[in-house]
Amino acid sequence: MRMMLKASMDTEKGNDAIRNGTLGKLMQETLEQIKPEAAYFTAENGKRTAFLFFDLKDPSDIPSISEPLFLNLGAELTYTPVMNGEEVETGLGKIR
């Protein structure tokens, strides 16, 4: 299922990760693991935030994706199922 993962990082833990050089490595490892079709990075509500769009093949993958972000960045995570335009059209076609 296509998911949007929103990861908002704790500012102090993010600062520490930048200072010790681990933020880039952690983000790269996350991107390599989930192979997103799109990844966007911004500041939202004063926090470093990533929006990652990827195919979640198995819900049991959620802990291995989430825990490094929780442990290293104090991240707040939100997983949201999303659709592309074609999938919306297919879904609308199922309405009777």
Backbone torsions as a table, in degrees:
resi	resn	phi	psi	omega
1	MET	NA	135.2	178.4
2	ARG	-71.5	129.3	-178.2
3	MET	-126.0	152.6	167.0
4	MET	-108.9	122.0	174.4
5	LEU	-103.4	119.1	173.9
6	LYS	-103.6	121.4	-180.0
7	ALA	-120.7	110.9	176.9
8	SER	-104.2	122.0	-172.0
9	MET	-94.0	141.0	172.5
10	ASP	-60.0	131.4	-174.2
11	THR	-61.1	-47.3	-177.7
12	GLU	-66.4	-42.1	178.2
13	LYS	-67.1	-36.2	175.2
14	GLY	-64.1	-42.4	177.3
15	ASN	-60.1	-45.3	178.9
16	ASP	-61.0	-41.3	-179.2
17	ALA	-65.8	-34.3	175.6
18	ILE	-69.0	-46.4	-178.5
19	ARG	-60.4	-40.0	-177.0
20	ASN	-94.3	3.9	173.3
21	GLY	80.6	14.3	-176.2
22	THR	-96.7	-14.9	-176.7
23	LEU	-62.0	-50.2	-179.9
24	GLY	-60.6	-41.6	179.5
25	LYS	-64.8	-43.1	-180.0
26	LEU	-64.7	-42.6	179.1
27	MET	-65.6	-41.8	178.8
28	GLN	-61.7	-43.2	178.7
29	GLU	-63.0	-39.9	178.7
30	THR	-64.4	-45.3	-179.8
31	LEU	-63.8	-39.8	178.1
32	GLU	-65.5	-35.6	-179.0
33	GLN	-70.2	-46.6	-172.8
34	ILE	-95.4	-14.8	178.6
35	LYS	48.2	64.6	-175.9
36	PRO	-66.8	148.5	173.0
37	GLU	-77.7	-21.8	174.5
38	ALA	-154.0	147.0	177.5
39	ALA	-142.3	128.1	-179.2
40	TYR	-129.2	143.2	-176.8
41	PHE	-128.2	135.4	-176.3
42	THR	-156.7	-176.9	169.6
43	ALA	-110.7	130.3	177.8
44	GLU	-135.2	128.8	-178.0
45	ASN	52.8	37.5	176.6
46	GLY	76.4	12.2	-179.2
47	LYS	-123.9	145.9	170.9
48	ARG	-62.0	130.1	-174.9
49	THR	-137.1	137.9	175.9
50	ALA	-116.2	140.4	172.3
51	PHE	-117.7	113.8	-175.4
52	LEU	-119.3	126.7	-179.7
53	PHE	-109.2	118.9	-173.0
54	PHE	-152.1	167.1	178.0
55	ASP	-92.8	113.6	175.7
56	LEU	-88.1	102.4	-175.3
57	LYS	-73.6	-33.5	-176.6
58	ASP	-146.4	127.0	179.1
59	PRO	-56.9	-23.0	178.5
60	SER	-68.6	-8.8	175.5
61	ASP	-79.1	-14.5	-175.7
62	ILE	-57.6	-46.5	179.5
63	PRO	-59.8	-41.8	-177.7
64	SER	-70.0	-24.2	174.6
65	ILE	-79.6	-44.6	-171.0
66	SER	-76.8	-45.0	-170.2
67	GLU	-57.5	-43.1	177.6
68	PRO	-60.4	-34.4	179.1
69	LEU	-72.8	-39.9	175.6
70	PHE	-63.4	-51.8	-172.6
71	LEU	-68.0	-42.1	-173.1
72	ASN	-92.2	-26.0	-174.2
73	LEU	-124.0	0.4	-176.8
74	GLY	55.2	35.7	-172.4
75	ALA	-72.1	147.6	167.9
76	GLU	-99.7	123.6	-174.2
77	LEU	-115.6	143.2	173.5
78	THR	-133.6	125.3	174.2
79	TYR	-103.9	125.7	-178.9
80	THR	-130.9	125.0	174.1
81	PRO	-65.5	137.7	179.8
82	VAL	-135.0	160.5	179.3
83	MET	-128.6	154.1	170.3
84	ASN	-91.5	177.2	-177.0
85	GLY	-59.2	-40.7	179.6
86	GLU	-63.1	-40.9	179.3
87	GLU	-67.7	-35.5	175.3
88	VAL	-62.9	-45.8	178.5
89	GLU	-59.5	-43.3	178.2
90	THR	-60.8	-45.2	178.9
91	GLY	-62.6	-41.8	178.6
92	LEU	-65.0	-31.9	178.1
93	GLY	-67.1	-17.0	179.6
94	LYS	-88.0	-6.2	178.3
95	ILE	-79.5	129.3	-179.6
96	ARG	-111.1	NA	NA
